[in-house]
Amino acid sequence: MNVSVFGLGYVGCVSAASFAADGHHVVGVDVNPDKVAAVNAGRSPIVEPGLEEQLAEVVGDGRLRATTDTAEAIAATDVSLLCVGTPSRKNGSLDLSYLERVATQIGAEIAKKPTYHVVVVRSTVLPGTTHEVVIPALERASGKKYGNGFGVSVNPEFLREGTALKDFRKPPLTLVGHNHAADASGTIALYQAIDAPLISTSIRVAEMIKYTSNTWHALKVCFANEIGNVCKRLGVDSHEVMDVFCRDDKLNLSPYYLKPGFAFGGSCLPKDVRALQYRAKEIDVDLPVISSILTSNRLQIEHALTEVLETGKKRVGLLGFSFKAGTDDLRESPLVILAEALLGKGCSLKIYDRNVSIARLVGANKAYIEEQIPHLSSLLCDTIDEVIDGSDVIVIGNKSSEFTPALERTRPEQIVIDLVRLPVPGALLQAEYRGICW
């Protein structure tokens, strides 16, 4: 393909050299003439192992050249990658001036082209940036409409300094965000030589993935360091602890707990987090990340409460009461906390949970139910239909398999608030559907 790469910094240089190595014809563009001269001489303007050798090879073979001339680059290519910087301002917001400027310059040249041109946002930008900054700048400057005279896609990079060439060649995935198939095909064609899963998604999801990934990586570093600080004070080998921890890819390093939804509860997680916090205080170790966990969990319960109260309706039904489907465990169940808060706000409640109803009669939780929450126990219903028939708002609290078909019996005037992302029956659901964080 004929590709132009705007911005010959870290991401741009690595991308340009790698695409050229895969046989594409690449034009690198930068406002800095020194960077352009370095690339044209086969020298790397940045320090990255192996990059200079690769640049020398592809420039020597005529597959990569650099210029300061936007018009020349757009005229010679069909796809343009935006790899310009989006630095932080003092308040943490992104400075998008470079991105908007280059989009404007490209748009002015697209105005002169009779053929469809695809602009690929590779710079790291927050959700909404492509639709609110890049596309409007291209439309203003080109006089053409997005999806007609030009296309746009988002292609985040996952390159680490020091291993960027290897990361480009073997990424965890190739991500392309788009709204039109023609835009996706032009971007996907760049990666035919890359052996990695290809994920095609919307522009906004693609924009958010990079921030989700980097924030998760930052969180992991801080979490490991806090565990390490505790371990050192307790005379425990922190590296052995984390080595064993990372061998669990069923729960620890897995998608299992990474599904947006409601708060955690039960007999283990809250208790163990509190115990670790207390022990850290005893040995004078600050744990700012770990100490924020229970606070964040409480805020999710408050968020659910707000979602219900903002409906303005007072008759509320809870489907699910234990902290997890398939159990009768009510200890520190966030649904119990939510139910008590709703009662305190003057709501009337109907609650259904098959396992809790059984436990009320014979289970290990019988004493807990009778002694700790007798006022809530009296609100338990024997059937799901009792809850649906007598409620204006229905809250889905866990993933019990009997709840999905039950939603088909809801009424148009009802509101369903889903805390767990049930597989909703689509057209069969008559009530208004709302997810707690989707």
C-alpha positions as a Markdown table, in Angstrom:
| # | Residue | x | y | z |
|---|---|---|---|---|
| 1 | Met | 0.0 | 0.0 | 0.0 |
| 2 | Asn | 1.0 | 3.7 | -0.3 |
| 3 | Val | 1.0 | 5.0 | 3.3 |
| 4 | Ser | 1.9 | 8.4 | 4.8 |
| 5 | Val | 2.9 | 8.6 | 8.5 |
| 6 | Phe | 2.5 | 12.1 | 10.1 |
| 7 | Gly | 4.8 | 12.6 | 13.0 |
| 8 | Leu | 8.2 | 11.0 | 13.1 |
| 9 | Gly | 8.5 | 10.7 | 16.8 |
| 10 | Tyr | 8.6 | 7.4 | 18.7 |
| 11 | Val | 5.4 | 5.8 | 17.4 |
| 12 | Gly | 5.7 | 7.4 | 13.9 |
| 13 | Cys | 9.3 | 6.3 | 13.3 |
| 14 | Val | 8.7 | 2.7 | 14.5 |
| 15 | Ser | 5.5 | 2.4 | 12.5 |
| 16 | Ala | 6.9 | 3.9 | 9.3 |
| 17 | Ala | 10.0 | 1.7 | 9.4 |
| 18 | Ser | 7.9 | -1.4 | 10.2 |
| 19 | Phe | 5.3 | -0.9 | 7.5 |
| 20 | Ala | 8.1 | -0.3 | 4.9 |
| 21 | Ala | 9.8 | -3.5 | 6.1 |
| 22 | Asp | 6.5 | -5.3 | 5.3 |
| 23 | Gly | 6.7 | -4.1 | 1.7 |
| 24 | His | 4.5 | -1.0 | 1.9 |
| 25 | His | 5.6 | 2.3 | 0.3 |
| 26 | Val | 5.8 | 4.8 | 3.1 |
| 27 | Val | 6.2 | 8.6 | 3.2 |
| 28 | Gly | 7.1 | 10.0 | 6.6 |
| 29 | Val | 6.0 | 13.6 | 7.3 |
| 30 | Asp | 7.3 | 15.9 | 10.1 |
| 31 | Val | 7.5 | 19.6 | 10.6 |
| 32 | Asn | 11.1 | 19.2 | 11.9 |
| 33 | Pro | 13.5 | 19.2 | 9.0 |
| 34 | Asp | 16.2 | 17.6 | 11.1 |
| 35 | Lys | 14.1 | 14.5 | 11.7 |
| 36 | Val | 13.2 | 14.4 | 8.0 |
| 37 | Ala | 16.9 | 14.6 | 7.0 |
| 38 | Ala | 17.8 | 11.9 | 9.5 |
| 39 | Val | 15.2 | 9.5 | 8.2 |
| 40 | Asn | 16.2 | 10.2 | 4.6 |
| 41 | Ala | 19.8 | 9.4 | 5.5 |
| 42 | Gly | 18.7 | 6.1 | 7.1 |
| 43 | Arg | 19.4 | 7.3 | 10.6 |
| 44 | Ser | 17.0 | 7.1 | 13.5 |
| 45 | Pro | 15.9 | 10.4 | 15.2 |
| 46 | Ile | 15.1 | 8.4 | 18.3 |
| 47 | Val | 16.9 | 5.8 | 20.4 |
| 48 | Glu | 15.3 | 2.4 | 19.9 |
| 49 | Pro | 17.2 | -1.0 | 19.6 |
| 50 | Gly | 17.3 | -2.2 | 16.0 |
| 51 | Leu | 15.5 | 0.9 | 14.5 |
| 52 | Glu | 18.5 | 2.5 | 12.9 |
| 53 | Glu | 19.4 | -0.7 | 11.0 |
| 54 | Gln | 15.8 | -1.2 | 9.9 |
| 55 | Leu | 15.5 | 2.4 | 8.7 |
| 56 | Ala | 18.8 | 2.1 | 6.8 |
| 57 | Glu | 17.5 | -1.0 | 5.0 |
| 58 | Val | 14.0 | 0.3 | 4.0 |
| 59 | Val | 15.3 | 3.8 | 3.0 |
| 60 | Gly | 18.1 | 2.1 | 1.0 |
| 61 | Asp | 15.5 | -0.1 | -0.8 |
| 62 | Gly | 13.4 | 3.0 | -1.6 |
| 63 | Arg | 10.4 | 1.9 | 0.4 |
| 64 | Leu | 10.6 | 4.8 | 2.9 |
| 65 | Arg | 11.3 | 8.5 | 2.4 |
| 66 | Ala | 10.5 | 11.5 | 4.5 |
| 67 | Thr | 9.3 | 15.0 | 3.8 |
| 68 | Thr | 8.0 | 18.2 | 5.4 |
| 69 | Asp | 5.5 | 18.7 | 2.5 |
| 70 | Thr | 2.0 | 17.5 | 3.4 |
| 71 | Ala | 0.7 | 18.0 | -0.1 |
| 72 | Glu | 3.4 | 15.7 | -1.5 |
| 73 | Ala | 2.6 | 13.0 | 1.0 |
| 74 | Ile | -1.2 | 13.1 | 0.5 |
| 75 | Ala | -0.9 | 13.1 | -3.3 |
| 76 | Ala | 1.4 | 10.0 | -3.2 |
| 77 | Thr | -0.6 | 7.9 | -0.7 |
| 78 | Asp | -4.1 | 6.4 | 0.0 |
| 79 | Val | -3.9 | 6.0 | 3.8 |
| 80 | Ser | -2.5 | 8.5 | 6.3 |
| 81 | Leu | -1.5 | 7.6 | 9.9 |
| 82 | Leu | -1.6 | 10.4 | 12.5 |
| 83 | Cys | 1.2 | 9.7 | 15.0 |
| 84 | Val | 1.6 | 13.3 | 16.4 |
| 85 | Gly | 1.9 | 13.9 | 20.1 |
| 86 | Thr | -1.0 | 14.5 | 22.4 |
| 87 | Pro | 0.9 | 15.8 | 25.5 |
| 88 | Ser | -0.6 | 16.6 | 28.9 |
| 89 | Arg | -1.4 | 20.1 | 30.0 |
| 90 | Lys | -0.8 | 21.1 | 33.6 |
| 91 | Asn | -4.4 | 20.2 | 34.6 |
| 92 | Gly | -4.1 | 16.8 | 33.1 |
| 93 | Ser | -6.1 | 17.5 | 29.9 |
| 94 | Leu | -4.7 | 16.6 | 26.5 |
| 95 | Asp | -3.2 | 19.2 | 24.2 |
| 96 | Leu | -4.9 | 18.3 | 20.9 |
| 97 | Ser | -3.5 | 21.3 | 19.0 |
| 98 | Tyr | -1.0 | 19.2 | 17.0 |
| 99 | Leu | -3.6 | 16.6 | 16.1 |
| 100 | Glu | -6.1 | 19.3 | 15.0 |
| 101 | Arg | -3.5 | 21.1 | 13.0 |
| 102 | Val | -2.3 | 18.1 | 11.1 |
| 103 | Ala | -5.9 | 17.0 | 10.4 |
| 104 | Thr | -6.6 | 20.5 | 9.0 |
| 105 | Gln | -3.5 | 20.3 | 6.8 |
| 106 | Ile | -4.5 | 16.8 | 5.5 |
| 107 | Gly | -8.0 | 18.0 | 4.9 |
| 108 | Ala | -6.8 | 20.8 | 2.7 |
| 109 | Glu | -5.0 | 18.3 | 0.5 |
| 110 | Ile | -7.8 | 15.8 | 0.5 |
| 111 | Ala | -10.0 | 18.6 | -1.0 |
| 112 | Lys | -7.8 | 18.3 | -4.2 |
| 113 | Lys | -8.0 | 14.5 | -4.4 |
| 114 | Pro | -10.7 | 12.8 | -6.6 |
| 115 | Thr | -10.1 | 9.5 | -4.8 |
| 116 | Tyr | -11.2 | 8.3 | -1.3 |
| 117 | His | -8.5 | 8.8 | 1.3 |
| 118 | Val | -8.4 | 7.1 | 4.8 |
| 119 | Val | -7.1 | 8.9 | 7.8 |
| 120 | Val | -6.0 | 6.6 | 10.6 |
| 121 | Val | -5.7 | 8.1 | 14.2 |
| 122 | Arg | -2.8 | 6.3 | 15.8 |
| 123 | Ser | -2.2 | 9.0 | 18.4 |
| 124 | Thr | -3.5 | 8.3 | 21.9 |
| 125 | Val | -6.8 | 10.1 | 22.3 |
| 126 | Leu | -9.7 | 9.9 | 24.7 |
| 127 | Pro | -13.1 | 8.7 | 23.5 |
| 128 | Gly | -14.9 | 11.3 | 21.4 |
| 129 | Thr | -11.8 | 13.0 | 20.1 |
| 130 | Thr | -12.0 | 11.5 | 16.6 |
| 131 | His | -15.6 | 12.5 | 16.2 |
| 132 | Glu | -15.3 | 15.9 | 17.9 |
| 133 | Val | -11.8 | 17.1 | 16.8 |
| 134 | Val | -10.4 | 15.1 | 13.9 |
| 135 | Ile | -13.4 | 14.5 | 11.7 |
| 136 | Pro | -14.7 | 18.2 | 12.0 |
| 137 | Ala | -11.2 | 19.5 | 11.1 |
| 138 | Leu | -11.0 | 17.2 | 8.1 |
| 139 | Glu | -14.5 | 18.2 | 7.0 |
| 140 | Arg | -13.9 | 22.0 | 7.4 |
| 141 | Ala | -10.6 | 21.9 | 5.5 |
| 142 | Ser | -11.6 | 19.5 | 2.7 |
| 143 | Gly | -15.2 | 20.6 | 2.1 |
| 144 | Lys | -16.1 | 16.9 | 2.0 |
| 145 | Lys | -18.2 | 14.8 | 4.2 |
| 146 | Tyr | -16.8 | 12.0 | 6.4 |
| 147 | Gly | -17.8 | 8.6 | 4.9 |
| 148 | Asn | -18.1 | 10.1 | 1.4 |
| 149 | Gly | -15.0 | 12.0 | 0.4 |
| 150 | Phe | -12.7 | 10.5 | 3.0 |
| 151 | Gly | -12.7 | 7.9 | 5.7 |
| 152 | Val | -11.4 | 7.7 | 9.3 |
| 153 | Ser | -10.4 | 4.8 | 11.5 |
| 154 | Val | -8.6 | 4.5 | 14.9 |
| 155 | Asn | -5.7 | 2.2 | 15.3 |
| 156 | Pro | -4.1 | 2.4 | 18.8 |
| 157 | Glu | -0.5 | 1.3 | 19.2 |
| 158 | Phe | 0.8 | -1.0 | 22.0 |
| 159 | Leu | 4.5 | -0.3 | 21.7 |
| 160 | Arg | 6.9 | -0.3 | 24.7 |
| 161 | Glu | 10.0 | 1.7 | 24.5 |
| 162 | Gly | 13.1 | -0.6 | 24.2 |
| 163 | Thr | 11.1 | -3.4 | 22.6 |
| 164 | Ala | 9.0 | -1.4 | 20.1 |
| 165 | Leu | 10.1 | -3.3 | 17.0 |
| 166 | Lys | 9.3 | -6.7 | 18.6 |
| 167 | Asp | 6.0 | -5.3 | 19.9 |
| 168 | Phe | 5.1 | -4.1 | 16.4 |
| 169 | Arg | 5.9 | -7.5 | 15.0 |
| 170 | Lys | 4.1 | -9.6 | 17.7 |
| 171 | Pro | 1.5 | -7.4 | 19.3 |
| 172 | Pro | -1.2 | -8.9 | 21.7 |
| 173 | Leu | -3.8 | -7.8 | 19.1 |
| 174 | Thr | -4.4 | -5.5 | 16.2 |
| 175 | Leu | -7.2 | -3.1 | 17.0 |
| 176 | Val | -9.1 | -1.2 | 14.3 |
| 177 | Gly | -12.0 | 1.1 | 15.2 |
| 178 | His | -14.2 | 2.3 | 12.4 |
| 179 | Asn | -17.8 | 3.2 | 11.4 |
| 180 | His | -17.5 | 2.2 | 7.7 |
| 181 | Ala | -16.2 | -1.0 | 6.2 |
| 182 | Ala | -14.2 | 0.8 | 3.6 |
| 183 | Asp | -12.2 | 2.6 | 6.3 |
| 184 | Ala | -11.5 | -0.7 | 8.1 |
| 185 | Ser | -10.3 | -2.6 | 5.1 |
| 186 | Gly | -7.8 | 0.1 | 4.2 |
| 187 | Thr | -6.3 | 0.0 | 7.7 |
| 188 | Ile | -6.5 | -3.8 | 8.1 |
| 189 | Ala | -4.5 | -4.2 | 4.9 |
| 190 | Leu | -1.5 | -2.6 | 6.6 |
| 191 | Tyr | -1.2 | -5.5 | 9.0 |
| 192 | Gln | -1.4 | -8.5 | 6.6 |
| 193 | Ala | 2.1 | -9.5 | 7.6 |
| 194 | Ile | 1.4 | -9.3 | 11.4 |
| 195 | Asp | 0.6 | -12.5 | 13.2 |
| 196 | Ala | -1.9 | -11.3 | 15.8 |
| 197 | Pro | -5.6 | -11.4 | 16.5 |
| 198 | Leu | -7.5 | -8.7 | 14.5 |
| 199 | Ile | -10.2 | -7.0 | 16.5 |
| 200 | Ser | -12.6 | -4.7 | 14.6 |
| 201 | Thr | -14.8 | -2.4 | 16.8 |
| 202 | Ser | -16.3 | 1.1 | 17.0 |
| 203 | Ile | -14.2 | 4.2 | 17.0 |
| 204 | Arg | -15.1 | 5.1 | 20.6 |
| 205 | Val | -14.3 | 1.6 | 21.9 |
| 206 | Ala | -10.9 | 1.7 | 20.1 |
| 207 | Glu | -10.1 | 5.1 | 21.6 |
| 208 | Met | -10.9 | 3.9 | 25.1 |
| 209 | Ile | -8.9 | 0.6 | 24.9 |
| 210 | Lys | -5.6 | 2.4 | 25.1 |
| 211 | Tyr | -6.5 | 4.3 | 28.2 |
| 212 | Thr | -8.0 | 1.2 | 29.8 |
| 213 | Ser | -4.8 | -0.8 | 29.1 |
| 214 | Asn | -2.4 | 1.9 | 30.3 |
| 215 | Thr | -4.3 | 2.6 | 33.5 |
| 216 | Trp | -4.5 | -1.1 | 34.2 |
| 217 | His | -0.7 | -1.4 | 33.7 |
| 218 | Ala | -0.1 | 1.5 | 36.1 |
| 219 | Leu | -2.5 | 0.0 | 38.6 |
| 220 | Lys | -0.6 | -3.3 | 38.4 |
| 221 | Val | 2.7 | -1.6 | 39.1 |
| 222 | Cys | 1.4 | 0.2 | 42.2 |
| 223 | Phe | -0.4 | -2.9 | 43.5 |
| 224 | Ala | 2.7 | -5.0 | 43.2 |
| 225 | Asn | 4.8 | -2.3 | 44.9 |
| 226 | Glu | 2.3 | -2.0 | 47.8 |
| 227 | Ile | 2.3 | -5.8 | 48.3 |
| 228 | Gly | 6.1 | -5.7 | 48.1 |
| 229 | Asn | 6.3 | -3.0 | 50.8 |
| 230 | Val | 4.1 | -5.1 | 53.1 |
| 231 | Cys | 6.1 | -8.2 | 52.4 |
| 232 | Lys | 9.4 | -6.6 | 53.2 |
| 233 | Arg | 8.2 | -5.4 | 56.6 |
| 234 | Leu | 6.8 | -8.9 | 57.4 |
| 235 | Gly | 10.0 | -10.7 | 56.2 |
| 236 | Val | 8.3 | -12.3 | 53.2 |
| 237 | Asp | 9.9 | -12.7 | 49.8 |
| 238 | Ser | 7.7 | -10.4 | 47.7 |
| 239 | His | 9.0 | -11.7 | 44.4 |
| 240 | Glu | 8.1 | -15.3 | 45.3 |
| 241 | Val | 4.7 | -14.1 | 46.4 |
| 242 | Met | 4.0 | -12.4 | 43.1 |
| 243 | Asp | 5.6 | -15.2 | 41.1 |
| 244 | Val | 3.1 | -17.7 | 42.6 |
| 245 | Phe | 0.3 | -15.1 | 42.3 |
| 246 | Cys | 0.9 | -14.8 | 38.6 |
| 247 | Arg | 0.7 | -18.5 | 38.0 |
| 248 | Asp | -3.0 | -18.4 | 38.7 |
| 249 | Asp | -4.4 | -17.5 | 35.2 |
| 250 | Lys | -7.9 | -18.8 | 36.2 |
| 251 | Leu | -8.7 | -15.9 | 38.6 |
| 252 | Asn | -5.7 | -13.7 | 39.2 |
| 253 | Leu | -4.6 | -12.9 | 35.7 |
| 254 | Ser | -7.8 | -13.5 | 33.8 |
| 255 | Pro | -11.0 | -11.8 | 32.6 |
| 256 | Tyr | -12.9 | -13.3 | 35.5 |
| 257 | Tyr | -13.1 | -10.2 | 37.8 |
| 258 | Leu | -12.8 | -7.7 | 35.0 |
| 259 | Lys | -16.5 | -7.3 | 34.0 |
| 260 | Pro | -18.1 | -3.9 | 34.8 |
| 261 | Gly | -21.0 | -4.3 | 37.1 |
| 262 | Phe | -22.0 | -4.2 | 40.7 |
| 263 | Ala | -19.9 | -4.1 | 43.9 |
| 264 | Phe | -18.2 | -7.2 | 45.4 |
| 265 | Gly | -19.3 | -8.8 | 48.7 |
| 266 | Gly | -19.2 | -12.1 | 50.5 |
| 267 | Ser | -17.3 | -13.6 | 53.3 |
| 268 | Cys | -13.8 | -13.2 | 51.8 |
| 269 | Leu | -13.0 | -10.2 | 49.8 |
| 270 | Pro | -14.2 | -7.4 | 52.1 |
| 271 | Lys | -12.8 | -9.1 | 55.2 |
| 272 | Asp | -9.3 | -9.9 | 53.7 |
| 273 | Val | -8.9 | -6.4 | 52.2 |
| 274 | Arg | -9.7 | -4.9 | 55.7 |
| 275 | Ala | -7.3 | -7.3 | 57.4 |
| 276 | Leu | -4.4 | -6.4 | 55.0 |
| 277 | Gln | -5.1 | -2.7 | 55.5 |
| 278 | Tyr | -5.1 | -3.1 | 59.3 |
| 279 | Arg | -1.8 | -5.1 | 59.3 |
| 280 | Ala | -0.2 | -2.5 | 57.1 |
| 281 | Lys | -1.2 | 0.2 | 59.6 |
| 282 | Glu | 0.4 | -1.8 | 62.4 |
| 283 | Ile | 3.7 | -2.0 | 60.6 |
| 284 | Asp | 3.5 | 1.7 | 59.4 |
| 285 | Val | 3.2 | 0.9 | 55.6 |
| 286 | Asp | 0.9 | 3.2 | 53.5 |
| 287 | Leu | -1.2 | 1.4 | 51.0 |
| 288 | Pro | -3.0 | 4.2 | 49.0 |
| 289 | Val | -4.2 | 1.9 | 46.2 |
| 290 | Ile | -5.3 | -1.0 | 48.3 |
| 291 | Ser | -6.8 | 1.4 | 50.9 |
| 292 | Ser | -9.0 | 2.8 | 48.1 |
| 293 | Ile | -10.6 | -0.5 | 47.2 |
| 294 | Leu | -13.4 | -0.6 | 49.8 |
| 295 | Thr | -14.1 | 3.1 | 49.3 |
| 296 | Ser | -14.5 | 2.5 | 45.5 |
| 297 | Asn | -16.7 | -0.6 | 46.2 |
| 298 | Arg | -19.0 | 1.5 | 48.5 |
| 299 | Leu | -19.3 | 4.2 | 45.8 |
| 300 | Gln | -20.6 | 1.5 | 43.3 |
| 301 | Ile | -23.4 | 0.7 | 45.8 |
| 302 | Glu | -24.2 | 4.4 | 46.1 |
| 303 | His | -24.2 | 4.6 | 42.3 |
| 304 | Ala | -26.8 | 1.8 | 42.1 |
| 305 | Leu | -28.9 | 3.6 | 44.8 |
| 306 | Thr | -28.8 | 6.8 | 42.8 |
| 307 | Glu | -29.8 | 5.0 | 39.6 |
| 308 | Val | -32.9 | 3.6 | 41.3 |
| 309 | Leu | -33.9 | 6.8 | 43.1 |
| 310 | Glu | -33.5 | 8.9 | 39.9 |
| 311 | Thr | -36.4 | 6.9 | 38.3 |
| 312 | Gly | -38.7 | 8.7 | 40.8 |
| 313 | Lys | -40.5 | 5.4 | 41.4 |
| 314 | Lys | -41.0 | 3.9 | 44.9 |
| 315 | Arg | -42.0 | 0.3 | 44.2 |
| 316 | Val | -38.8 | -1.6 | 43.8 |
| 317 | Gly | -38.2 | -5.3 | 43.2 |
| 318 | Leu | -34.9 | -7.0 | 43.7 |
| 319 | Leu | -34.1 | -10.2 | 41.7 |
| 320 | Gly | -31.2 | -11.6 | 43.6 |
| 321 | Phe | -30.2 | -11.0 | 47.2 |
| 322 | Ser | -27.1 | -13.0 | 47.9 |
| 323 | Phe | -23.8 | -11.5 | 46.7 |
| 324 | Lys | -23.4 | -14.2 | 43.9 |
| 325 | Ala | -25.8 | -16.4 | 42.0 |
| 326 | Gly | -25.9 | -20.0 | 43.2 |
| 327 | Thr | -25.2 | -19.2 | 46.9 |
| 328 | Asp | -27.2 | -18.3 | 49.9 |
| 329 | Asp | -24.4 | -16.2 | 51.4 |
| 330 | Leu | -25.7 | -12.8 | 52.6 |
| 331 | Arg | -22.6 | -11.8 | 54.5 |
| 332 | Glu | -21.6 | -8.3 | 53.3 |
| 333 | Ser | -23.8 | -8.7 | 50.2 |
| 334 | Pro | -23.9 | -5.4 | 48.5 |
| 335 | Leu | -27.5 | -6.1 | 47.6 |
| 336 | Val | -28.4 | -6.2 | 51.3 |
| 337 | Ile | -26.8 | -2.8 | 51.7 |
| 338 | Leu | -28.6 | -1.5 | 48.7 |
| 339 | Ala | -31.9 | -2.9 | 50.0 |
| 340 | Glu | -31.5 | -1.2 | 53.4 |
| 341 | Ala | -30.6 | 2.1 | 51.7 |
| 342 | Leu | -33.7 | 1.9 | 49.5 |
| 343 | Leu | -35.9 | 1.3 | 52.6 |
| 344 | Gly | -34.3 | 4.2 | 54.3 |
| 345 | Lys | -35.3 | 6.4 | 51.3 |
| 346 | Gly | -38.9 | 5.4 | 51.6 |
| 347 | Cys | -39.1 | 2.8 | 48.9 |
| 348 | Ser | -41.2 | -0.3 | 49.2 |
| 349 | Leu | -39.4 | -3.5 | 48.4 |
| 350 | Lys | -40.1 | -7.0 | 47.1 |
| 351 | Ile | -37.2 | -9.4 | 47.0 |
| 352 | Tyr | -36.8 | -12.8 | 45.3 |
| 353 | Asp | -33.8 | -15.1 | 45.6 |
| 354 | Arg | -34.5 | -18.8 | 45.5 |
| 355 | Asn | -31.4 | -19.8 | 47.4 |
| 356 | Val | -32.0 | -17.3 | 50.2 |
| 357 | Ser | -35.6 | -18.4 | 50.6 |
| 358 | Ile | -34.3 | -22.0 | 51.1 |
| 359 | Ala | -31.6 | -20.8 | 53.5 |
| 360 | Arg | -34.3 | -18.9 | 55.5 |
| 361 | Leu | -35.8 | -22.3 | 56.3 |
| 362 | Val | -32.9 | -24.7 | 56.6 |
| 363 | Gly | -29.5 | -23.2 | 55.5 |
| 364 | Ala | -26.4 | -22.1 | 57.3 |
| 365 | Asn | -27.5 | -18.5 | 56.9 |
| 366 | Lys | -30.8 | -19.1 | 58.8 |
| 367 | Ala | -29.5 | -17.5 | 62.1 |
| 368 | Tyr | -27.9 | -14.6 | 60.2 |
| 369 | Ile | -31.1 | -13.9 | 58.4 |
| 370 | Glu | -33.3 | -14.1 | 61.5 |
| 371 | Glu | -30.9 | -12.1 | 63.7 |
| 372 | Gln | -29.2 | -9.6 | 61.5 |
| 373 | Ile | -31.8 | -8.7 | 58.8 |
| 374 | Pro | -35.2 | -9.9 | 59.9 |
| 375 | His | -36.8 | -6.7 | 58.5 |
| 376 | Leu | -35.5 | -7.7 | 55.0 |
| 377 | Ser | -36.3 | -11.3 | 55.4 |
| 378 | Ser | -40.0 | -10.4 | 55.7 |
| 379 | Leu | -39.8 | -8.9 | 52.2 |
| 380 | Leu | -38.8 | -12.1 | 50.5 |
| 381 | Cys | -41.2 | -13.3 | 47.9 |
| 382 | Asp | -41.8 | -16.9 | 46.9 |
| 383 | Thr | -41.9 | -16.3 | 43.1 |
| 384 | Ile | -40.3 | -14.0 | 40.6 |
| 385 | Asp | -43.8 | -13.0 | 39.3 |
| 386 | Glu | -44.7 | -11.5 | 42.7 |
| 387 | Val | -41.7 | -9.2 | 42.3 |
| 388 | Ile | -42.4 | -8.3 | 38.7 |
| 389 | Asp | -46.2 | -7.8 | 39.2 |
| 390 | Gly | -45.7 | -5.6 | 42.3 |
| 391 | Ser | -42.8 | -3.4 | 41.2 |
| 392 | Asp | -42.2 | -0.3 | 39.0 |
| 393 | Val | -38.4 | -0.7 | 39.0 |
| 394 | Ile | -36.8 | -4.1 | 38.8 |
| 395 | Val | -33.2 | -4.4 | 39.9 |
| 396 | Ile | -31.2 | -7.4 | 38.6 |
| 397 | Gly | -28.7 | -8.3 | 41.4 |
| 398 | Asn | -27.1 | -11.5 | 40.3 |
| 399 | Lys | -26.8 | -13.8 | 37.3 |
| 400 | Ser | -29.3 | -16.5 | 38.2 |
| 401 | Ser | -30.3 | -18.3 | 35.1 |
| 402 | Glu | -34.0 | -17.8 | 35.9 |
| 403 | Phe | -33.9 | -14.1 | 35.7 |
| 404 | Thr | -33.4 | -13.7 | 31.9 |
| 405 | Pro | -36.6 | -15.4 | 30.8 |
| 406 | Ala | -38.5 | -13.7 | 33.6 |
| 407 | Leu | -37.7 | -10.3 | 32.0 |
| 408 | Glu | -39.9 | -11.2 | 29.1 |
| 409 | Arg | -42.8 | -10.8 | 31.4 |
| 410 | Thr | -42.1 | -7.1 | 32.2 |
| 411 | Arg | -44.4 | -4.3 | 31.2 |
| 412 | Pro | -43.7 | -1.2 | 29.1 |
| 413 | Glu | -44.2 | 1.2 | 32.0 |
| 414 | Gln | -41.5 | -0.6 | 34.1 |
| 415 | Ile | -37.8 | 0.1 | 34.3 |
| 416 | Val | -35.2 | -2.7 | 34.6 |
| 417 | Ile | -31.9 | -1.7 | 36.2 |
| 418 | Asp | -29.3 | -4.4 | 35.5 |
| 419 | Leu | -26.3 | -4.6 | 37.9 |
| 420 | Val | -24.7 | -7.7 | 36.3 |
| 421 | Arg | -25.2 | -7.6 | 32.5 |
| 422 | Leu | -27.7 | -10.4 | 32.0 |
| 423 | Pro | -28.2 | -11.6 | 28.4 |
| 424 | Val | -31.2 | -9.4 | 27.9 |
| 425 | Pro | -33.9 | -10.9 | 25.6 |
| 426 | Gly | -33.9 | -8.0 | 23.2 |
| 427 | Ala | -37.2 | -7.4 | 21.5 |
| 428 | Leu | -38.9 | -9.6 | 24.0 |
| 429 | Leu | -38.1 | -7.1 | 26.8 |
| 430 | Gln | -41.0 | -4.6 | 27.0 |
| 431 | Ala | -39.6 | -2.6 | 30.0 |
| 432 | Glu | -37.1 | 0.2 | 29.6 |
| 433 | Tyr | -33.6 | -1.3 | 30.2 |
| 434 | Arg | -30.7 | 0.4 | 31.9 |
| 435 | Gly | -27.3 | -1.0 | 32.8 |
| 436 | Ile | -25.5 | 0.3 | 35.9 |
| 437 | Cys | -22.3 | 1.1 | 33.9 |
| 438 | Trp | -23.0 | 0.4 | 30.3 |
